[in-house]
Amino acid sequence: IVQFSDITIETIVAGITSESAPHVYIIPYDHHSGTNTPYLNNGNSSHFGCIVGVDRSTDECWVAHGMSSELCIARLELFRKSNAQLERVDERFGEKQTRNKLQGVALLVCKSS
């Protein structure tokens, strides 16, 4: 588990392109049901996405979201803001109205050698 604030476009690129220790970030955030883009909904629409690419010129992340075949493309800062305001866990995933333990963090998944 890493702090979301430590994730930058450069750390994402380094992980995706590393030959010796490739890694990706799985990020929790609220998503807008119509667009899958980051949303501020206190965790009521919380989902996970895997960052699979970036556009350095716009600071946008390409995120594979759940079962969707479409990528969610938005600025890293929007994902960060959405993650920071997570306060609940979607009732479909268990705990009702409890503090979301994933607020401010992300999961770093590395390939083991």
N, C-alpha and C positions, 0 to 999 in steps of 0.2 A: 504494500500500500504506500502510495506517495502522496504528498500534498499537491493538490490541484494547482496551487500558486507556483509550484516549481516547474510545471509543464510549459514549455515554450515551443514555438515553431521549430527552433533549432534542435531541441531535445527530441522532438517527434521525428524530424528528418534523420537525426543521428541513429535513432532506434530502427527506423524502417530500412535504412541503407547499410547498417552494420553487417559485415560478413562474419565477424567473430562472435558477436553477441546480439543478434537481432531481437528486437522487442517492440511491442505495441502497447498502447494505452487503452484501457476500457474505462469509459467515463460515464458516471451517472448524471443525469440531467432531466429536467422536465421538458417534455416535447409537446409541441402544438399538434393536435390530432389531425389537422388538415394538411400541414406542411412538414411535419416531423422536425421542424426547426426548434432551437432552444426557446423556452417559454418560461415565464415566471408564474408558477401556480402552486407554490408552497409544498411541492412534492406530490400533489394530487395526480399528476400525470408523469410520475417519475419512470424513467426507462434507462437502459444502458445502451451505449454505442461504442463501437471499436473504431478508433482513428486509423484510417487506412491510407491517407494521403494528405498533402497540404499544398497550398498555393502560396509560396513565399511572398509574392508581390502584393497580395491582398490580406495576408494573415488568416486565410480561410482554411478550415479543416474539412476533410471529406470523411464523414462518419457513416459507417455501416450500422444501421439502426435495426435491431431485432430481426424480425422476419421479412422486413421490407426489401424489395429488390432495388429500390432507389436510394441513392446516397443522400444524406443530409449534408448540405454545404452551408457553412456559416463561419463567421469570424470566431477565433479561439476565445476572444473576450466574451462573446455572447454565451458560449458554453460555460465559461467560468462563472459568469453572473448567474446563470440558471442553476448551476451546481451549488453556489453559495447560498441560495435561498431555499434549498430543500429542507423542509421541516417535518414532513410526514412521509410515510411509506404508503404507496397505493394499497388499499385494502385487499386487492386481489393477491398481493404478495405476503400477506400475514399480518404483522403487528398493526393495530389500528391507532392512528393518531399518536404515534410515538416519535420521538426525536430521530431523525434519519441519521444513522451512523455513518453514512457516506457523504454527508455535507462537508465540503472542503477537501475531499480526497478522491483519488482515482486508483485503479489497479494497473500495475505494470506487469505485463506478461512477457517472460523471456524464454527463448529457446534454450534448453539445456544441452550441454555438449556430451 
